[in-house]
Amino acid sequence: MKIESDDDRLILIAAFRYALGRASYMPAVVAEQIAASWNDMTEYDRKLFHGEIREAIDRGCAGMSCDVATWQRILDLPLAG
């Protein structure tokens, strides 16, 4: 997904917040889109994703172990672009 507008940004954030903690195929689909869009994001948005993922993992609310591994791949992406 290429982030070309504020609507694109908001849709990706909404999909992420829906998927975080789900035990379904959605975490993988959404994380893939986040990773694909990473270079189009502002540092603010990257920090938003990192912070919410870190918090969910720390609280044990990031989903099953396979989902945590999926979200961890986003945490491995650099904040600065």
SVG drawing of the C-alpha trace seen along z (x, -y; Angstrom):
<svg xmlns="http://www.w3.org/2000/svg" viewBox="-11 -14 28 33">
<polyline fill="none" stroke="black" stroke-width="0.4" points="0.0,0.0 1.4,-3.4 0.5,-6.1 -0.6,-9.0 -3.1,-10.8 -4.2,-11.3 -7.0,-8.8 -4.5,-6.1 -2.6,-6.8 -5.8,-6.6 -7.0,-3.4 -3.6,-1.7 -3.6,-2.7 -7.3,-1.6 -6.5,1.8 -3.4,2.1 -5.4,1.4 -8.1,3.9 -5.5,6.6 -3.2,6.1 -4.2,8.9 -6.3,10.8 -5.8,14.6 -6.5,14.8 -4.8,14.1 -5.2,10.3 -2.0,9.6 0.1,11.1 -1.9,9.2 -1.7,5.9 1.9,6.2 2.9,6.9 1.2,3.7 2.9,1.7 6.3,3.1 5.6,2.3 4.6,-1.3 7.4,-1.9 9.4,-4.1 6.4,-6.3 5.6,-6.9 6.6,-9.8 8.8,-9.1 5.8,-10.0 3.7,-7.1 6.6,-4.7 6.9,-5.5 3.2,-5.1 3.3,-1.6 6.5,-0.7 5.0,-2.0 1.6,-0.3 3.2,3.0 5.7,2.9 3.0,2.1 0.8,5.0 3.7,7.4 4.6,6.3 1.0,6.7 0.7,10.1 -2.1,8.7 -0.4,9.0 -2.0,12.3 -0.6,15.8 3.1,16.5 3.1,16.5 1.4,13.1 4.0,11.7 6.7,12.9 4.9,11.1 4.7,7.8 8.3,8.2 9.3,8.0 7.8,4.5 9.7,3.6 12.9,4.7 12.4,2.0 14.3,-1.3 12.5,-4.3 14.6,-6.8 14.2,-6.7"/>
</svg>
